Amino acid sequence: MEFYYGNVVLLTGASSGIGKLTAEYLAELGCKVYGTSRKGENGTIVFPNDSSTNSKQATLKGFVKMVQLDVCNDLSVKDAVDYVIQQESRIDVLINNAGFGISGAIEETSEKEAFSQFDTNFFGMHRMCRKVLPIMRKQRKGLIINIGSVAGTFSIPYQSMYSASKSAMKSFTEALRMEVREFGIRAVVIEPGDTQTGFTDNRYYSQESESTSYPKGKASIEKMIKDERNGDRPIGVAKTIGKLLNAKNPPSRVTIGMVYKVFTQLKRVLPSRLVEFILGKMYG
């Protein structure tokens, strides 16, 4: 299968959840996927393998090789990008997927915790873009996909730092699109809603989140967890990314899920107080 941007993909946060499934899906389409994780070992082939249901077919198409990478470390980012260039001499698609979520009231979230949230979700993305953009400019073509969240559009109570980091990612992507268009580079942010992944179990709670200052906080977080466990399967995100690989002029953002698409449109026309009231009833 031919791709408009090419088939060499660098995907952060590929060890589980949306990242892992996306890596395998793209490999089946014919991509050479270099998936990263902090505990990864350069060059380890994780797909296809003996347990892959269609390993023979996948072998003929693409692969997923792991690369060690900590998006919070400049040297680690440089080494990971250099490794992919040594192997392929190019990077056609960068998918910034690495991230995590912090739950807790704003008052109960320390400055250190807030910075940690942004260091991974936002500055990690920035570090990756800074290293990959010169390569794509030289190629005169490339695609950058940032995995955001509907929480970047609808701020969710007791998920403030996560919502803020994803909102910043959206603004970053919009500016990036205008800056790099002349070089044949495109950028898009994907906004999934509640999704069934390990993200839920790996959620970090602020150190003071168990206090009694915000009694509604616990119930709100429990509601969020329930929605995630009953949410969409991550294959929808993977398929959306697969389509974007052939989108010559992708939209600035793609929201996953019909309910979230409708709510996104309604937010543009509904009074802000009404939106706040609805979200408060959902998560407050």
Beta strands, then each sheet from edge to edge (+ up, - down):
strand 1: 8-11
strand 2: 32-37
strand 3: 44-47
strand 4: 63-68
strand 5: 93-96
strand 6: 102-103
strand 7: 142-147
strand 8: 185-191
strand 9: 204-205
strand 10: 253-255
sheet 1: 3+ 4- 2- 1- 5- 7- 8- 10-
sheet 2: 6+ 9+
end
